[in-house]
Amino acid sequence: MTNENKVTYWIELSDYDLETAIAMFQTNRYLYVGFMCHQVIEKIFKAYYSKLKDETPPYSHDLRYIAIVADFWKDLSEVQQSQIVELLPLQIEARYPEYKNKIAQSLTETKCKQLIEQVKLLRQWTIEQILLKK
């Protein structure tokens, strides 16, 4: 698989996860809206990492770490960095029930709508950066 194919692969996964986040929002499954929003950014960051480094992205769910090792954390605005930090705890795949309950209580309809909009903008910014790196 060429590097461009890898970048495309990660972008397509990010597309799918965004659609899933929206579907979860429409069915009031807010815990999974948060999780999928995290996944959208994780995968688009892995696409950008692949573009910049021409290698397999790290096996990590830590969005900040991925951006740092790919050397684009510094290119993000303070608002974008803050949004990334906000997404970090939403990676809930193997969390204990108490943790999931705490996160679920914080994810209201309003909060999830806001998350989806922020993720769309951050995702679009990342795609623009990928396209600039020919």
C-alpha positions as CSV (number, residue, x, y, z in Angstrom):
1,M,0.0,0.0,0.0
2,T,1.4,3.4,-1.0
3,N,1.6,6.2,1.5
4,E,-1.1,8.1,-0.4
5,N,-3.3,5.0,-0.1
6,K,-2.7,5.0,3.7
7,V,-3.6,8.7,3.9
8,T,-6.8,8.0,2.0
9,Y,-7.6,5.0,4.2
10,W,-7.4,7.1,7.4
11,I,-9.4,9.9,5.8
12,E,-12.2,7.5,4.8
13,L,-12.3,6.0,8.3
14,S,-12.6,9.5,9.7
15,D,-15.5,10.2,7.3
16,Y,-17.2,7.0,8.4
17,D,-16.8,7.9,12.1
18,L,-18.2,11.4,11.6
19,E,-21.3,9.9,10.0
20,T,-21.5,7.5,12.9
21,A,-21.2,10.3,15.4
22,I,-24.1,12.1,13.7
23,A,-26.2,8.9,13.7
24,M,-25.5,8.4,17.4
25,F,-26.6,12.0,18.0
26,Q,-29.8,11.5,16.1
27,T,-30.6,8.5,18.4
28,N,-29.6,10.3,21.6
29,R,-26.7,8.0,22.3
30,Y,-24.5,10.8,23.6
31,L,-21.8,8.7,25.2
32,Y,-21.0,7.2,21.8
33,V,-21.2,10.7,20.1
34,G,-18.3,11.6,22.3
35,F,-16.4,8.4,21.6
36,M,-17.0,8.7,17.8
37,C,-15.9,12.4,17.9
38,H,-12.6,11.3,19.4
39,Q,-12.3,8.6,16.7
40,V,-12.9,11.2,14.0
41,I,-10.0,13.3,15.1
42,E,-7.8,10.3,16.0
43,K,-8.1,9.0,12.4
44,I,-7.7,12.3,10.7
45,F,-4.6,13.0,12.8
46,K,-3.3,9.6,11.7
47,A,-3.9,10.5,8.1
48,Y,-1.9,13.7,8.7
49,Y,0.8,11.8,10.5
50,S,1.1,9.4,7.6
51,K,1.3,12.3,5.1
52,L,4.0,14.1,7.1
53,K,6.1,11.1,8.2
54,D,5.5,8.6,5.4
55,E,5.2,5.9,8.1
56,T,2.7,4.0,10.1
57,P,1.2,6.3,12.8
58,P,1.7,5.4,16.5
59,Y,-0.5,2.8,18.1
60,S,-2.0,5.4,20.4
61,H,-5.3,7.0,21.1
62,D,-3.7,10.1,22.6
63,L,-4.6,12.8,20.2
64,R,-2.2,15.3,21.7
65,Y,0.7,12.7,21.5
66,I,-0.1,12.0,17.8
67,A,0.0,15.7,17.0
68,I,3.2,16.2,18.9
69,V,5.1,13.3,17.4
70,A,3.9,14.3,13.9
71,D,5.2,17.8,14.7
72,F,2.0,19.7,14.1
73,W,0.8,20.4,17.6
74,K,2.5,23.8,17.4
75,D,0.5,24.6,14.2
76,L,-2.8,24.2,16.1
77,S,-4.4,27.3,17.6
78,E,-4.9,27.5,21.4
79,V,-8.6,26.9,20.8
80,Q,-7.9,23.8,18.7
81,Q,-5.4,22.5,21.3
82,S,-8.1,23.0,24.0
83,Q,-10.6,21.1,21.9
84,I,-8.2,18.2,21.6
85,V,-7.6,18.1,25.3
86,E,-11.4,18.1,25.8
87,L,-11.7,15.1,23.5
88,L,-9.0,13.0,25.2
89,P,-11.2,11.4,28.0
90,L,-13.8,10.5,25.4
91,Q,-11.7,7.5,24.3
92,I,-13.9,5.1,26.4
93,E,-13.3,1.8,24.7
94,A,-12.0,-0.1,27.7
95,R,-13.2,2.1,30.6
96,Y,-14.8,0.9,33.8
97,P,-18.6,1.5,34.2
98,E,-18.1,4.3,36.8
99,Y,-15.9,6.2,34.4
100,K,-18.3,5.7,31.5
101,N,-21.2,6.9,33.7
102,K,-19.3,10.1,34.7
103,I,-18.5,10.9,31.0
104,A,-22.1,10.1,29.9
105,Q,-23.5,12.6,32.5
106,S,-21.3,15.3,30.9
107,L,-22.5,14.6,27.4
108,T,-25.8,16.5,27.0
109,E,-27.6,17.1,23.7
110,T,-26.2,20.6,23.6
111,K,-22.6,19.5,24.4
112,C,-22.7,16.8,21.8
113,K,-24.0,19.2,19.1
114,Q,-21.1,21.5,20.0
115,L,-18.6,18.6,19.9
116,I,-19.8,17.5,16.4
117,E,-19.4,21.1,15.1
118,Q,-16.0,21.5,16.7
119,V,-14.8,18.1,15.3
120,K,-16.1,19.0,11.8
121,L,-14.0,22.2,11.9
122,L,-10.9,20.6,13.3
123,R,-11.2,17.7,10.8
124,Q,-11.6,20.2,7.9
125,W,-8.5,22.2,9.1
126,T,-6.5,18.9,9.2
127,I,-7.6,17.9,5.7
128,E,-6.6,21.4,4.4
129,Q,-3.2,20.8,6.0
130,I,-2.9,17.4,4.3
131,L,-3.8,18.9,0.9
132,L,-1.1,21.6,1.3
133,K,1.6,19.0,1.9
134,K,2.1,17.8,-1.7
